[in-house]
Amino acid sequence: MDCSSHLVFLLSVILLYNANCVLEVHDEINPNVFQVSVDGSRTIQLVKHFWESTGFCPPLPHENFSSYFLSDDEYQNLAHVGATPNSGIQQVRIHWLLDVVTAEVMDGSIVYNYTALDLALDMLYENRLKPGFEIMGNPSSIFTDFENKTQVYAWRDLVAKIAQRYINRYTLDYVASWNFESWNEPDNHDFDSLNFTVQGYLNYYDACLEGLKSVHTSLQMGTPGEGCKGSRSTICMALLQHCYNGTNYFTGQKGVEVDYLSFHLKGSPGSSMAIIDSQIEIYEMIKNNFPDFKNKPIFNDEADPLSGWSKPEPWRADARYAAIVVKIIALHQNLLFPMYQGSLNFQLLSNDNGFMNFGPPSFFDQRTLTARFPMNLTKPRSVEFIRKPVFSVMGLLSLLGSHQVSATVLQDGVPVGNDSDVGVIASVLPPEQSPTRSYEVAILIYRSNDTSDRLENRSVCNLVWKEMPDLGSEAVFMHYQLDNYLQRNPYANWMNAEHPVYPPYYLLQNMRDAADDLQYTGPLPLPSSINGSYNFLLPLPGVVLIHACQKPTSVPGKVTGLHLHQVTKGETMIVWEDISERCLLTYEVAMALEVKGRYTRVNPVNTMFSIYVHWYKDYLPGVKLYYKVRALDYWNRPGNYSDPVCSGCSV
């Protein structure tokens, strides 16, 4: 199929979608034309996938955190996060973790109960996630004053016990991958019952550091996440100065070790660029005031477009949020990193959006990855989760390669600026870094006007590439897309159904299908991967990923790790381990009424996420359902099915 026929096909498909479109998306084609030119001969820099993190904070009171964390709601939430393809989300940064630990004094010694923390961290581990471990919270409010020497030493011992406990429970390699971070935003003075003076906070930091390093020097300790600028950042600036040339409380040595510098630099309403401006300001401050820290790893682990997670914002419900997240990442990759030519050691950007929404009236419009529907009328109570577009886009981002190549954007023949609505990250994955030892090309194009509700018609986008890797005669490509049309918009499906508080099962299925429906067209043959072009319509808001693959010599591997969770009567959450194949057409989830019976595919829409929620409409008490899962690649080659697992069988 040549480029012109591709365009005719896409136009016809989009016009069919328009009959059901919502959110004032228009049928006309914008006269503006964008051209994206990719030059594979010019490798610019690495793509380090620095965005693979989320986070959340428990509701008040923090003392009840364990019941919140260990609820069925959070179990399902983390199962969804852990199902992101290609480990597209690896870290969950969590406030107040130590409030799930209890303590009491017995015979003059502090005795801790870690049971709830064990269960919480097990939940992360079993979902192939790791904590961003903020050393934050006060077990049973037993600590009061970090200018008290006895308490400072007791805190050091507590941190050491925690580190050693989880190295023993898991592995050193796993715990060494955790980012241990000091108490969040200390200049907000949210310390519960603790009395933190500036000196007390410095003593607390030294106790955390010494506790970790006494167990193993590979454990990583960082400064607290905070804006750290202006006159109100007293503790944050004092800690930077302390680490730079202060005296360690325990060793007496000048200069206190710090493994990374963490900040919170969020956007302002309507401006993704504000995050970049703030990061430039912070890095210049570090270079000027603490020059020996200029090569330290830098984190922005709350880099959200807007502060205030629970504030309902319409753009957080649909593809606008997804496009903003991609735009912020692209501004780092295309503007911030080249500005410093490798001297800025930026390691992590996290969207603090792992929260669970409150429920009525807010389901989609808070700062979350999923929409949570508490189904309080079921007996027993149940909860349903729907993946939002901002979550789906993490799957698309996971398909970017390891090396960025040169790409430019023109609008009507004129180069656009870095803060344009349209941008691109073009990447390749060399065979030596591919799990299947085959070349990949991934070109991510976004169109975002930040949090604005301005809508425009779709524009023609002409993607042109030259001197890209030769992917061979059997190469294919997939066109993925996120937009605000009904077919790919769970929120639009919900709104069209008059936004019920308790969605019926058919609507839950429609919303889940919309969340999974990322494959706009393809896989299509790629006549020439070296030089070529492809035309499509770019919506606003919108994210498009063109993913091209060399055909691997092997078929996908067998799916493993299949397990089930009962959501409610007749509804089962099916979870499995992601396979290493990246050029994945879909996972097929199959069900049978007997373990050796006839299995039928039950997921109607292709999915790249390793989770599926199945509602069996003919459910009766005592029925047994058997599930198994396999993977198909872009060439429709199946891997082996997983071993079947039974729902409804007695243990």
TORTOR-229908 format. One record per residue (C-alpha): residue number from 1; x, z, y. Coordinates in nm, 2 decimals, decimal comma, m for minus. Each point is the difference from the previous one (the first is absolute). Layout:
BEGIN
pos; c1; c3; c2
NUM; X; Z; Y .
...
//
This chain:
BEGIN
pos; c1; c3; c2
1; 0,00; 0,00; 0,00 .
2; 0,16; m0,10; 0,34 .
3; m0,01; 0,20; 0,31 .
4; m0,30; m0,18; 0,16 .
5; m0,21; 0,05; m0,31 .
6; 0,10; 0,37; 0,00 .
7; m0,13; 0,02; 0,35 .
8; m0,33; m0,18; m0,08 .
9; m0,05; 0,23; m0,30 .
10; 0,06; 0,32; 0,21 .
11; m0,22; m0,12; 0,28 .
12; m0,29; m0,06; m0,24 .
13; 0,05; 0,33; m0,17 .
14; 0,00; 0,19; 0,33 .
15; m0,31; m0,17; 0,12 .
16; m0,18; 0,11; m0,31 .
17; 0,11; 0,36; 0,07 .
18; m0,14; m0,02; 0,35 .
19; m0,36; 0,01; m0,12 .
20; 0,06; 0,37; m0,09 .
21; 0,26; 0,10; 0,27 .
22; m0,04; 0,32; 0,20 .
23; 0,16; 0,17; 0,30 .
24; m0,06; m0,29; 0,22 .
25; 0,24; m0,24; m0,17 .
26; m0,07; m0,35; 0,13 .
27; m0,02; m0,33; m0,18 .
28; 0,20; m0,21; 0,25 .
29; 0,37; m0,08; m0,03 .
30; 0,22; 0,12; 0,29 .
31; 0,17; m0,30; 0,17 .
32; 0,33; 0,20; 0,00 .
33; 0,24; m0,11; m0,27 .
34; 0,28; 0,23; m0,14 .
35; 0,31; m0,13; m0,17 .
36; 0,21; 0,23; m0,21 .
37; 0,34; m0,15; m0,08 .
38; 0,21; 0,16; m0,27 .
39; 0,37; m0,08; m0,05 .
40; 0,13; 0,11; m0,34 .
41; 0,36; m0,08; 0,08 .
42; 0,02; 0,29; 0,25 .
43; m0,01; 0,35; m0,16 .
44; m0,05; 0,25; 0,29 .
45; 0,00; 0,34; m0,16 .
46; m0,13; 0,21; m0,29 .
47; m0,36; 0,09; m0,04 .
48; 0,02; 0,36; m0,11 .
49; m0,37; 0,07; m0,06 .
50; 0,03; 0,31; 0,23 .
51; m0,38; 0,03; 0,03 .
52; m0,09; 0,13; m0,35 .
53; m0,13; 0,34; 0,11 .
54; m0,32; 0,18; 0,09 .
55; m0,10; 0,36; 0,07 .
56; m0,27; 0,25; 0,06 .
57; m0,08; 0,35; 0,11 .
58; m0,25; 0,24; m0,16 .
59; m0,31; 0,12; 0,19 .
60; m0,02; 0,35; 0,14 .
61; 0,05; 0,27; m0,12 .
62; 0,33; m0,09; m0,15 .
63; m0,02; 0,29; m0,24 .
64; m0,26; m0,20; m0,19 .
65; 0,23; m0,30; m0,04 .
66; 0,03; 0,04; m0,37 .
67; m0,37; m0,05; m0,06 .
68; 0,01; m0,31; 0,22 .
69; 0,31; m0,14; m0,16 .
70; m0,12; 0,06; m0,36 .
71; m0,35; m0,13; 0,06 .
72; m0,13; m0,31; m0,18 .
73; m0,01; m0,17; 0,34 .
74; 0,37; 0,03; 0,05 .
75; 0,07; m0,09; m0,37 .
76; m0,18; m0,33; 0,05 .
77; 0,15; m0,06; 0,35 .
78; 0,36; 0,03; m0,14 .
79; m0,08; m0,21; m0,30 .
80; m0,10; m0,28; 0,23 .
81; 0,32; 0,05; 0,22 .
82; 0,22; 0,00; m0,31 .
83; m0,16; m0,33; m0,12 .
84; 0,15; m0,20; 0,29 .
85; 0,19; m0,30; m0,16 .
86; 0,38; m0,01; m0,01 .
87; 0,02; 0,37; 0,11 .
88; m0,14; m0,12; 0,34 .
89; m0,06; 0,37; 0,09 .
90; 0,25; 0,24; m0,14 .
91; m0,01; 0,31; 0,22 .
92; m0,29; 0,23; 0,10 .
93; 0,12; 0,23; 0,28 .
94; m0,20; 0,32; m0,01 .
95; m0,05; 0,29; 0,25 .
96; m0,03; 0,36; m0,11 .
97; 0,12; m0,04; m0,36 .
98; 0,13; 0,36; m0,01 .
99; m0,35; 0,13; 0,07 .
100; m0,10; m0,08; m0,36 .
101; 0,27; 0,25; m0,12 .
102; m0,10; 0,37; m0,01 .
103; 0,22; 0,30; 0,02 .
104; 0,00; 0,38; m0,04 .
105; 0,26; 0,27; 0,02 .
106; 0,07; 0,18; m0,33 .
107; 0,27; 0,27; m0,04 .
108; 0,16; m0,11; 0,33 .
109; 0,02; m0,37; m0,10 .
110; m0,21; m0,30; 0,10 .
111; m0,18; m0,16; m0,30 .
112; m0,14; m0,35; 0,05 .
113; m0,27; m0,18; m0,19 .
114; 0,07; m0,38; 0,00 .
115; m0,29; m0,10; m0,22 .
116; m0,20; m0,19; 0,26 .
117; 0,32; m0,17; 0,14 .
118; 0,09; m0,10; m0,36 .
119; m0,33; m0,17; m0,05 .
120; 0,01; m0,17; 0,34 .
121; 0,34; m0,14; m0,05 .
122; m0,08; m0,10; m0,36 .
123; m0,29; m0,21; 0,15 .
124; 0,25; m0,19; 0,22 .
125; 0,25; m0,04; m0,28 .
126; m0,26; m0,13; m0,25 .
127; m0,11; m0,26; 0,26 .
128; 0,36; m0,12; 0,05 .
129; 0,01; 0,15; 0,35 .
130; 0,24; 0,25; 0,16 .
131; m0,07; 0,26; 0,27 .
132; 0,13; m0,01; 0,35 .
133; 0,06; 0,37; m0,04 .
134; m0,05; 0,18; 0,33 .
135; 0,14; 0,36; m0,05 .
136; m0,31; 0,12; 0,18 .
137; m0,24; 0,28; m0,07 .
138; 0,01; 0,37; m0,06 .
139; m0,07; 0,13; m0,36 .
140; m0,26; 0,27; 0,03 .
141; 0,11; 0,05; 0,37 .
142; 0,29; 0,21; m0,13 .
143; 0,25; m0,13; 0,26 .
144; m0,04; 0,11; 0,36 .
145; 0,33; m0,02; 0,19 .
146; 0,30; m0,23; m0,05 .
147; 0,22; 0,20; 0,23 .
148; m0,01; 0,27; m0,27 .
149; 0,30; m0,04; m0,22 .
150; m0,17; 0,11; m0,32 .
151; m0,28; m0,25; 0,05 .
152; 0,25; m0,28; 0,08 .
153; 0,19; 0,06; m0,33 .
154; m0,33; 0,03; m0,19 .
155; m0,11; m0,34; 0,13 .
156; 0,33; m0,16; m0,10 .
157; m0,05; 0,15; m0,35 .
158; m0,36; m0,14; m0,01 .
159; 0,11; m0,35; 0,08 .
160; 0,28; 0,02; m0,26 .
161; m0,25; 0,11; m0,26 .
162; m0,24; m0,28; 0,08 .
163; 0,28; m0,26; m0,02 .
164; 0,13; 0,13; m0,33 .
165; m0,35; 0,03; m0,15 .
166; m0,08; m0,37; 0,06 .
167; 0,33; m0,13; m0,11 .
168; m0,06; 0,18; m0,32 .
169; m0,36; m0,12; m0,02 .
170; 0,08; m0,36; 0,08 .
171; 0,35; m0,13; 0,05 .
172; 0,28; 0,03; 0,25 .
173; m0,03; m0,37; 0,09 .
174; m0,37; 0,04; 0,08 .
175; 0,03; 0,31; 0,21 .
176; 0,31; m0,15; 0,18 .
177; m0,22; m0,29; 0,11 .
178; m0,23; 0,24; 0,19 .
179; 0,03; 0,03; 0,37 .
180; 0,00; 0,37; 0,08 .
181; m0,10; 0,05; 0,36 .
182; m0,02; 0,30; 0,22 .
183; m0,32; 0,14; 0,15 .
184; m0,21; m0,27; 0,15 .
185; m0,02; m0,04; 0,38 .
186; 0,13; 0,35; 0,08 .
187; m0,06; m0,03; 0,38 .
188; m0,37; m0,01; m0,08 .
189; 0,04; 0,36; m0,11 .
190; m0,23; m0,03; m0,30 .
191; 0,17; 0,26; m0,22 .
192; m0,30; 0,20; m0,14 .
193; 0,11; 0,36; m0,02 .
194; 0,37; m0,06; 0,06 .
195; 0,17; 0,09; 0,32 .
196; 0,24; m0,28; 0,07 .
197; 0,23; 0,04; 0,29 .
198; 0,25; m0,27; 0,08 .
199; 0,28; 0,20; m0,17 .
200; m0,24; 0,08; m0,29 .
201; m0,06; m0,37; m0,06 .
202; 0,38; m0,07; m0,01 .
203; 0,04; 0,29; m0,25 .
204; m0,29; m0,15; m0,20 .
205; 0,16; m0,34; m0,01 .
206; 0,34; 0,14; m0,11 .
207; m0,18; 0,19; m0,28 .
208; m0,18; m0,32; m0,12 .
209; 0,33; m0,19; 0,01 .
210; 0,20; 0,27; m0,18 .
211; m0,27; 0,05; m0,26 .
212; 0,00; m0,37; m0,09 .
213; 0,37; m0,07; 0,01 .
214; 0,07; 0,31; m0,21 .
215; m0,20; m0,16; m0,28 .
216; 0,15; m0,35; 0,04 .
217; 0,18; m0,18; 0,28 .
218; m0,20; m0,32; m0,06 .
219; m0,33; 0,16; 0,13 .
220; m0,09; m0,14; 0,34 .
221; m0,10; 0,21; 0,30 .
222; m0,12; m0,14; 0,32 .
223; m0,11; 0,11; 0,35 .
224; m0,37; 0,05; 0,07 .
225; m0,23; m0,29; 0,09 .
226; m0,08; 0,01; 0,37 .
227; 0,01; m0,21; 0,31 .
228; 0,31; 0,20; 0,11 .
229; 0,00; m0,11; 0,36 .
230; m0,11; 0,17; 0,33 .
231; 0,01; 0,35; 0,12 .
232; m0,24; 0,13; m0,27 .
233; 0,23; m0,09; m0,29 .
234; 0,20; 0,32; 0,02 .
235; 0,04; 0,08; m0,37 .
236; 0,06; m0,36; m0,10 .
237; 0,28; m0,05; 0,25 .
238; 0,15; 0,34; m0,08 .
239; 0,01; m0,09; m0,37 .
240; 0,18; m0,33; 0,07 .
241; 0,25; 0,18; 0,21 .
242; 0,04; 0,27; m0,27 .
243; 0,07; m0,26; m0,27 .
244; 0,24; m0,18; 0,24 .
245; 0,22; 0,29; 0,10 .
246; m0,17; 0,33; m0,08 .
247; 0,10; 0,27; m0,25 .
248; m0,14; 0,01; m0,35 .
249; m0,18; 0,34; m0,05 .
250; 0,14; 0,04; m0,35 .
251; 0,34; m0,15; 0,00 .
252; 0,11; 0,05; 0,36 .
253; 0,12; m0,36; 0,02 .
254; m0,04; m0,21; 0,31 .
255; m0,24; m0,29; m0,04 .
256; m0,29; 0,02; m0,24 .
257; m0,06; m0,27; m0,26 .
258; m0,30; m0,23; 0,05 .
259; m0,07; m0,30; m0,23 .
260; m0,25; m0,19; 0,21 .
261; m0,17; 0,02; 0,34 .
262; m0,38; m0,01; m0,01 .
263; m0,23; m0,08; 0,29 .
264; m0,37; m0,06; 0,07 .
265; m0,04; m0,30; 0,23 .
266; m0,35; m0,14; 0,01 .
267; m0,16; m0,29; 0,18 .
268; m0,21; 0,03; 0,31 .
269; m0,35; m0,15; 0,01 .
270; 0,02; m0,37; m0,02 .
271; 0,38; m0,01; m0,03 .
272; 0,21; m0,03; m0,32 .
273; 0,30; m0,07; 0,23 .
274; m0,02; 0,36; 0,12 .
275; 0,14; 0,11; m0,33 .
276; 0,30; m0,23; 0,04 .
277; 0,06; 0,11; 0,36 .
278; m0,01; 0,37; m0,11 .
279; 0,25; m0,07; m0,28 .
280; 0,24; m0,17; 0,23 .
281; m0,03; 0,30; 0,24 .
282; 0,07; 0,25; m0,29 .
283; 0,29; m0,20; m0,13 .
284; 0,16; m0,03; 0,34 .
285; m0,04; 0,38; 0,04 .
286; 0,17; 0,06; m0,33 .
287; 0,29; m0,23; 0,09 .
288; 0,05; 0,15; 0,34 .
289; m0,05; 0,37; m0,08 .
290; 0,11; 0,02; m0,37 .
291; 0,23; m0,30; m0,05 .
292; 0,12; 0,12; m0,34 .
293; m0,36; m0,03; m0,12 .
294; m0,04; m0,37; 0,10 .
295; 0,04; m0,11; m0,36 .
296; m0,22; 0,26; m0,16 .
297; m0,31; m0,13; m0,18 .
298; m0,30; 0,00; 0,23 .
299; m0,36; 0,05; m0,12 .
300; m0,32; m0,05; 0,19 .
301; m0,23; 0,16; m0,25 .
302; m0,31; 0,00; 0,22 .
303; 0,01; m0,35; 0,15 .
304; m0,37; m0,04; 0,03 .
305; m0,16; m0,24; 0,25 .
306; m0,20; 0,29; 0,15 .
307; 0,03; 0,38; m0,04 .
308; m0,30; 0,21; m0,12 .
309; m0,07; m0,09; m0,36 .
310; m0,36; 0,12; 0,00 .
311; m0,11; m0,18; 0,32 .
312; m0,24; m0,28; m0,11 .
313; 0,12; m0,34; 0,11 .
314; m0,18; m0,32; m0,10 .
315; 0,33; m0,19; m0,04 .
316; 0,12; 0,24; m0,27 .
317; m0,29; m0,12; m0,22 .
318; 0,10; m0,37; m0,04 .
319; 0,28; m0,25; 0,01 .
320; 0,11; 0,09; 0,35 .
321; 0,17; 0,31; m0,13 .
322; 0,17; m0,19; m0,27 .
323; 0,13; m0,26; 0,24 .
324; 0,12; 0,27; 0,25 .
325; 0,21; 0,16; m0,28 .
326; 0,16; m0,33; m0,09 .
327; 0,06; m0,07; 0,37 .
328; 0,18; 0,33; 0,05 .
329; 0,22; m0,07; m0,31 .
330; 0,08; m0,35; 0,13 .
331; 0,09; 0,14; 0,34 .
332; 0,26; 0,22; m0,17 .
333; 0,13; m0,28; m0,21 .
334; 0,01; m0,27; 0,26 .
335; 0,06; 0,19; 0,32 .
336; 0,14; 0,35; m0,04 .
337; 0,25; m0,06; m0,28 .
338; 0,16; m0,31; 0,15 .
339; 0,03; 0,17; 0,34 .
340; 0,25; 0,25; m0,15 .
341; 0,17; m0,25; m0,24 .
342; 0,02; 0,24; m0,29 .
343; 0,10; 0,32; 0,19 .
344; m0,34; 0,15; m0,02 .
345; m0,04; 0,16; m0,35 .
346; m0,38; m0,01; m0,01 .
347; m0,11; 0,11; m0,35 .
348; m0,37; 0,09; 0,00 .
349; m0,32; m0,08; 0,18 .
350; m0,31; 0,18; m0,12 .
351; m0,36; m0,04; 0,09 .
352; m0,16; 0,35; m0,02 .
353; m0,32; m0,14; m0,16 .
354; m0,02; 0,17; m0,34 .
355; m0,29; 0,22; 0,12 .
356; m0,35; 0,01; m0,16 .
357; m0,27; m0,08; 0,25 .
358; m0,25; 0,28; 0,08 .
359; m0,31; m0,19; m0,12 .
360; m0,32; m0,05; 0,20 .
361; 0,01; m0,16; 0,25 .
362; 0,36; m0,11; m0,04 .
363; 0,09; m0,19; m0,31 .
364; 0,22; m0,29; 0,10 .
365; 0,09; 0,07; 0,36 .
366; 0,25; 0,29; m0,03 .
367; 0,37; m0,03; m0,06 .
368; m0,01; m0,04; m0,37 .
369; 0,10; m0,25; m0,28 .
370; m0,33; 0,04; m0,18 .
371; m0,37; 0,06; 0,09 .
372; m0,12; 0,30; m0,19 .
373; m0,37; 0,04; m0,09 .
374; m0,10; 0,35; m0,12 .
375; m0,29; m0,07; m0,23 .
376; m0,16; 0,34; 0,04 .
377; m0,33; m0,10; m0,16 .
378; 0,16; m0,06; m0,34 .
379; 0,01; 0,28; m0,26 .
380; 0,28; 0,11; m0,02 .
381; 0,12; m0,11; 0,35 .
382; 0,22; m0,31; 0,00 .
383; 0,21; m0,19; 0,25 .
384; 0,06; m0,37; 0,04 .
385; 0,30; m0,17; 0,17 .
386; 0,02; m0,34; 0,15 .
387; 0,34; m0,16; 0,10 .
388; 0,01; m0,10; 0,37 .
389; 0,18; m0,31; 0,13 .
390; 0,28; 0,22; 0,14 .
391; 0,06; 0,11; m0,36 .
392; m0,03; m0,35; m0,15 .
393; 0,27; m0,13; 0,24 .
394; 0,25; 0,24; m0,15 .
395; m0,03; m0,21; m0,31 .
396; 0,08; m0,32; 0,19 .
397; 0,29; 0,17; 0,17 .
398; 0,14; 0,10; m0,34 .
399; 0,05; m0,37; m0,08 .
400; 0,25; m0,06; 0,28 .
401; 0,35; m0,08; m0,12 .
402; 0,33; 0,17; 0,06 .
403; 0,15; m0,24; 0,26 .
404; m0,15; m0,12; 0,32 .
405; 0,05; m0,36; 0,10 .
406; m0,04; m0,16; 0,35 .
407; m0,36; m0,07; 0,11 .
408; m0,15; m0,09; 0,34 .
409; m0,36; m0,03; 0,13 .
410; m0,12; m0,26; 0,25 .
411; m0,34; 0,00; 0,17 .
412; m0,09; m0,35; 0,11 .
413; 0,37; m0,09; m0,01 .
414; 0,12; 0,30; 0,20 .
415; 0,20; 0,29; m0,16 .
416; m0,20; 0,33; 0,00 .
417; 0,15; 0,33; 0,10 .
418; 0,07; 0,29; m0,24 .
419; m0,32; 0,18; 0,12 .
420; m0,22; m0,30; m0,07 .
421; m0,32; 0,02; m0,20 .
422; 0,17; m0,22; m0,27 .
423; 0,32; 0,09; m0,18 .
424; 0,18; m0,06; m0,33 .
425; 0,24; 0,15; m0,25 .
426; 0,15; m0,26; m0,23 .
427; 0,19; 0,12; m0,30 .
428; 0,16; m0,10; m0,33 .
429; 0,07; 0,20; m0,32 .
430; 0,31; m0,12; m0,18 .
431; m0,01; m0,02; m0,38 .
432; 0,25; 0,28; m0,04 .
433; m0,24; 0,24; 0,18 .
434; m0,31; m0,12; m0,18 .
435; m0,13; 0,19; m0,31 .
436; m0,07; m0,34; m0,16 .
437; 0,33; m0,16; 0,12 .
438; m0,18; m0,27; 0,19 .
439; m0,01; m0,10; 0,37 .
440; m0,29; 0,09; 0,23 .
441; m0,09; m0,09; 0,36 .
442; m0,25; 0,21; 0,20 .
443; m0,11; m0,08; 0,35 .
444; m0,22; 0,25; 0,17 .
445; m0,19; m0,11; 0,31 .
446; m0,22; 0,22; 0,21 .
447; m0,24; m0,03; 0,29 .
448; m0,07; 0,32; 0,18 .
449; m0,10; 0,10; 0,35 .
450; 0,05; 0,36; m0,08 .
451; m0,30; 0,23; 0,03 .
452; m0,19; m0,24; 0,22 .
453; m0,35; m0,11; m0,11 .
454; 0,08; m0,35; 0,15 .
455; m0,10; m0,27; m0,25 .
456; 0,10; m0,36; 0,00 .
457; m0,08; m0,30; m0,22 .
458; 0,24; m0,09; m0,28 .
459; 0,30; m0,21; 0,10 .
460; 0,18; m0,26; m0,20 .
461; 0,34; 0,12; m0,12 .
462; 0,26; m0,25; m0,12 .
463; 0,26; 0,17; m0,22 .
464; 0,32; m0,21; m0,03 .
465; 0,31; 0,09; m0,20 .
466; 0,34; m0,15; m0,06 .
467; 0,30; 0,07; m0,21 .
468; m0,18; 0,26; m0,20 .
469; 0,11; 0,08; m0,36 .
470; m0,08; m0,25; m0,27 .
471; m0,26; 0,17; m0,21 .
472; m0,02; m0,28; m0,26 .
473; m0,26; m0,25; m0,11 .
474; m0,25; 0,26; m0,13 .
475; 0,00; 0,21; 0,32 .
476; m0,34; 0,11; 0,13 .
477; m0,12; 0,19; 0,31 .
478; m0,28; 0,24; 0,07 .
479; m0,18; 0,03; 0,34 .
480; m0,11; 0,36; 0,05 .
481; m0,21; 0,09; 0,30 .
482; m0,16; 0,30; 0,17 .
483; m0,26; m0,06; 0,27 .
484; m0,34; 0,13; 0,12 .
485; m0,22; m0,24; m0,21 .
486; m0,25; 0,15; m0,23 .
487; 0,18; m0,11; m0,32 .
488; 0,31; 0,20; 0,08 .
489; m0,14; 0,28; 0,21 .
490; m0,14; 0,31; m0,18 .
491; m0,11; 0,15; 0,34 .
492; m0,20; m0,32; 0,08 .
493; m0,18; 0,03; m0,34 .
494; m0,09; 0,36; 0,07 .
495; m0,12; m0,08; 0,35 .
496; m0,21; m0,30; m0,12 .
497; m0,17; 0,24; m0,25 .
498; m0,10; 0,22; 0,30 .
499; 0,29; 0,24; m0,06 .
500; m0,16; 0,24; m0,26 .
501; 0,15; 0,35; m0,03 .
502; m0,04; m0,02; m0,38 .
503; 0,08; m0,37; m0,09 .
504; m0,17; m0,12; m0,32 .
505; 0,22; m0,12; m0,28 .
506; m0,05; m0,37; 0,07 .
507; 0,13; 0,06; 0,36 .
508; 0,29; 0,20; m0,12 .
509; 0,09; m0,29; m0,23 .
510; m0,04; m0,25; 0,29 .
511; 0,23; 0,21; 0,22 .
512; 0,26; 0,03; m0,27 .
513; m0,01; m0,37; m0,07 .
514; 0,05; m0,07; 0,37 .
515; 0,31; 0,23; 0,00 .
516; 0,15; m0,18; m0,30 .
517; m0,08; m0,35; 0,13 .
518; 0,34; m0,07; 0,16 .
519; 0,07; m0,34; m0,16 .
520; m0,13; m0,25; 0,25 .
521; 0,11; m0,31; m0,20 .
522; 0,25; m0,07; m0,28 .
523; 0,21; 0,00; m0,19 .
524; 0,08; m0,35; 0,11 .
525; 0,28; m0,23; m0,10 .
526; 0,29; m0,01; 0,24 .
527; 0,13; m0,36; 0,01 .
528; 0,31; 0,10; 0,20 .
529; 0,11; 0,35; 0,06 .
530; 0,31; m0,12; 0,19 .
531; m0,18; m0,18; 0,29 .
532; m0,37; m0,02; 0,06 .
533; m0,31; 0,11; 0,19 .
534; m0,33; 0,16; m0,05 .
535; m0,30; 0,02; 0,24 .
536; m0,26; 0,27; 0,01 .
537; m0,23; 0,18; 0,24 .
538; 0,12; 0,33; 0,14 .
539; m0,27; 0,25; 0,09 .
540; 0,01; 0,27; 0,26 .
541; 0,04; 0,27; m0,13 .
542; 0,18; m0,13; m0,30 .
543; 0,29; 0,03; m0,24 .
544; 0,12; m0,29; m0,22 .
545; 0,27; 0,01; m0,27 .
546; 0,13; m0,31; m0,15 .
547; 0,18; 0,10; m0,33 .
548; 0,19; m0,27; m0,19 .
549; 0,16; 0,06; m0,34 .
550; 0,24; m0,16; m0,23 .
551; m0,15; 0,00; m0,35 .
552; 0,16; 0,29; m0,20 .
553; 0,12; m0,07; m0,36 .
554; m0,20; 0,29; m0,14 .
555; m0,37; 0,09; 0,01 .
556; m0,11; 0,33; 0,15 .
557; 0,08; 0,32; m0,19 .
558; m0,24; 0,22; m0,18 .
559; m0,21; 0,23; 0,22 .
560; 0,08; 0,37; m0,07 .
561; m0,11; 0,34; 0,13 .
562; m0,38; m0,07; m0,02 .
563; m0,21; 0,31; 0,06 .
564; m0,36; 0,06; 0,10 .
565; m0,18; 0,24; 0,24 .
566; m0,37; 0,06; m0,01 .
567; m0,14; m0,05; 0,35 .
568; m0,36; 0,07; m0,10 .
569; m0,24; m0,09; m0,28 .
570; 0,06; m0,36; m0,10 .
571; 0,28; m0,05; 0,25 .
572; 0,37; 0,00; m0,10 .
573; 0,32; m0,02; 0,21 .
574; 0,26; m0,20; m0,20 .
575; 0,36; 0,04; 0,10 .
576; 0,32; m0,15; m0,14 .
577; 0,36; m0,05; 0,09 .
578; 0,09; m0,30; 0,21 .
579; 0,22; m0,25; m0,19 .
580; 0,31; m0,15; 0,15 .
581; m0,14; m0,36; 0,03 .
582; m0,05; m0,07; 0,37 .
583; m0,15; m0,35; m0,03 .
584; m0,31; 0,15; m0,14 .
585; m0,34; m0,18; m0,01 .
586; m0,19; 0,31; m0,11 .
587; m0,05; 0,28; m0,23 .
588; m0,28; m0,05; m0,24 .
589; m0,20; 0,31; m0,09 .
590; m0,19; m0,05; m0,33 .
591; m0,26; 0,23; m0,17 .
592; m0,16; 0,02; m0,34 .
593; m0,24; 0,23; m0,17 .
594; 0,22; 0,03; m0,31 .
595; 0,38; 0,05; m0,01 .
596; 0,04; m0,33; m0,20 .
597; m0,31; m0,16; 0,14 .
598; m0,03; m0,30; 0,24 .
599; 0,16; 0,08; 0,34 .
600; m0,15; m0,16; 0,31 .
601; 0,16; m0,01; 0,34 .
602; m0,18; 0,24; 0,24 .
603; 0,18; m0,05; 0,33 .
604; m0,15; m0,31; 0,16 .
605; 0,26; m0,04; 0,28 .
606; 0,37; m0,04; m0,05 .
607; 0,20; 0,31; 0,10 .
608; 0,36; 0,09; 0,06 .
609; m0,06; 0,38; 0,01 .
610; 0,04; 0,19; m0,32 .
611; m0,34; 0,17; 0,02 .
612; m0,36; m0,09; m0,07 .
613; m0,33; 0,19; 0,02 .
614; m0,25; m0,13; m0,25 .
615; m0,37; 0,08; 0,00 .
616; m0,17; m0,05; m0,34 .
617; m0,36; m0,07; 0,10 .
618; m0,13; 0,05; m0,36 .
619; 0,15; 0,35; m0,03 .
620; m0,17; 0,25; m0,23 .
621; 0,12; 0,34; m0,10 .
622; 0,23; m0,02; m0,29 .
623; 0,11; m0,36; 0,05 .
624; 0,36; m0,08; m0,06 .
625; 0,18; m0,26; 0,21 .
626; 0,35; m0,13; m0,08 .
627; 0,22; m0,15; 0,27 .
628; 0,32; m0,20; 0,00 .
629; 0,19; m0,19; 0,26 .
630; 0,24; m0,29; 0,02 .
631; 0,18; m0,20; 0,27 .
632; m0,02; m0,37; 0,07 .
633; 0,27; m0,18; 0,21 .
634; m0,05; m0,28; 0,25 .
635; 0,03; m0,25; m0,29 .
636; m0,29; 0,17; m0,17 .
637; 0,23; 0,13; m0,28 .
638; m0,13; 0,33; m0,14 .
639; 0,21; 0,29; m0,10 .
640; m0,09; 0,24; m0,28 .
641; m0,29; 0,23; 0,03 .
642; 0,05; 0,37; 0,04 .
643; m0,10; 0,22; m0,28 .
644; m0,37; 0,07; 0,02 .
645; m0,12; 0,33; 0,15 .
646; m0,34; 0,15; m0,06 .
647; m0,25; 0,14; 0,25 .
648; m0,26; 0,23; m0,16 .
649; 0,20; 0,08; m0,32 .
650; 0,04; 0,36; m0,08 .
651; 0,35; 0,14; 0,05 .
//
